[in-house]
Amino acid sequence: MFLVVSGTLRMHFRDRDIDLEAGEFIIVPHGIEHCPEAVGDECHVVLLEPNTTLNTGNVTSDRTVHTLSRI
C-alpha cells in the first residue's frame, strides 16, 4: 500500500498510469508489476508491505536486503 503524504505520485502499470495526490492511497495486488514515480520535485509516501517482500522485487542482486527477523 502506498499512502501519499505530500506531493503527487504516479503509479505506472503495464496498461495504465494512475496519479495520486496527498491523502490518497493505492493498494497494488501481489504479483502486479508497478513502478512508482514522483511527479514534480518530490513526493513523500508511507509504504506498507509484508515483511517477506524483497526490496528488489523478484530479482536478487547486491542491492537486495534480506530480512533477518520478523516483527
TAHU-V414973 format. One record per pair of residues at least 6 apart in sequence whose ideal C-beta (glycine too) atoms are under 7 Angstrom apart, sorted by the first residue. I is the first residue (numbers start at 1). J is the second residue. Records with the same first field share a line. If there is no record, write none. Layout:
BEGIN
I=J ; J
END
This chain:
BEGIN
1=25 ; 27 ; 48
2=9 ; 11 ; 25 ; 26 ; 36 ; 45 ; 47
3=25 ; 45 ; 46
4=20 ; 21 ; 22 ; 23 ; 24 ; 25 ; 43 ; 45
5=22 ; 44 ; 45 ; 46
6=22 ; 44
7=22 ; 38 ; 40 ; 42 ; 43 ; 44
8=19 ; 20 ; 21 ; 39 ; 40 ; 43
9=20 ; 36 ; 38 ; 39 ; 43 ; 45
10=17 ; 19 ; 37 ; 39
11=17 ; 18 ; 20 ; 26 ; 34 ; 36
12=34 ; 35 ; 37
13=32 ; 33 ; 34
14=33
18=26
19=39
20=26
28=34
51=67 ; 70 ; 71
54=64
55=64 ; 65
56=63 ; 64
END
